[in-house]
């Protein structure tokens, strides 16, 4: 078989981790010296290889010398080969089969859909625990082959692969804990339920940026499909339009973390309303949209929920409302308190034997008030003295002697009195 053209894994490895580009540093995890390969090898005298190799966007198309890979990568446990030009699974297998301790492999954005992954080839991935196939357009047949040959796979990333449907594997993958399958086009819940069948031990399901519509499943069925699901991410699920879909999440028996931003159902609510209504509807969650739900916040949210729905028609009140009324009782509506400062007050203006009730603006100054009173008391502003009497003041009237002082600074309230007297000559 002809050697594929292009840059090889070993060629890129030598260039990036040569002593000139990657100086030797002592210390745990800092890298190791690797002795030269046998006589005649094109390798440099030594390379300084860390246990985590990052070789993304290097134009790699093939493996290169397998003996050299085995000699130099025996200690490597993480390998990032994303955004290269690997299109043949056989070449990937040549690399991986010579990295015996490999646990993490990133093959994102390689055109691997152009070749078929055979089971004999996939067997070289057996020790991998975390596999990233984002934007590889890997078919479900390829995924199934991988699942059958990776008995210890714990995390699988299948984002940006243009999936509209899910094809069930003939064998369940009991080991998988995390599935990251964002930015596809999985709309129908019947496709999502297949993931529950394939991955019964799933702990974390990240479905953000799909077009998921309503969750069409009974509560009992949901509990059986995802018995171990602890965290679900439904960010930007464009088809979720009703609260019943949110209530369905309570059917997952171990769910404690939910992410629900950017869905149409919540767009008409304020940020505060969204959070409180979600917390109240999801009694088991301890983290919402990345933030811990404190005990005090839960009680506040549940009380808010009762008051929010208390005026709704009976047929529109959710079942959760009745559960919370049983818990807290029927609550009184919160009093509406206007904390804005008063703009005007009603006071009694006393002049000689006359008393007149007047409404005065508090944003005006003493000088402006005098102008306002000039026609009432028939005195010029220069011949006018004002005294303010707080109805609760213990010290009697206070002279309003500073012309530029604003009236609100006196603390004038409705029912207080202002006395006007002529200035003595």
Helices and strands as residue ranges (DSSP letters): E 7-8, H 9-16, E 32-34, E 47-49, E 52-54, E 60-62, H 66-72, E 78-80, H 89-96, E 104-106, G 112-114, H 119-122, G 123-125, E 130-132, H 140-149, E 155-157, E 178-180, H 189-198, E 204-206, H 219-225, E 231-233, H 243-248, G 249-251, E 257-259, G 264-266, H 271-281, E 287-288, E 291-292, H 295-309, G 314-316, H 319-328, E 344-351, E 354-361, H 366-377, G 381-383, E 384-389, E 398-399, G 407-410, E 417-422
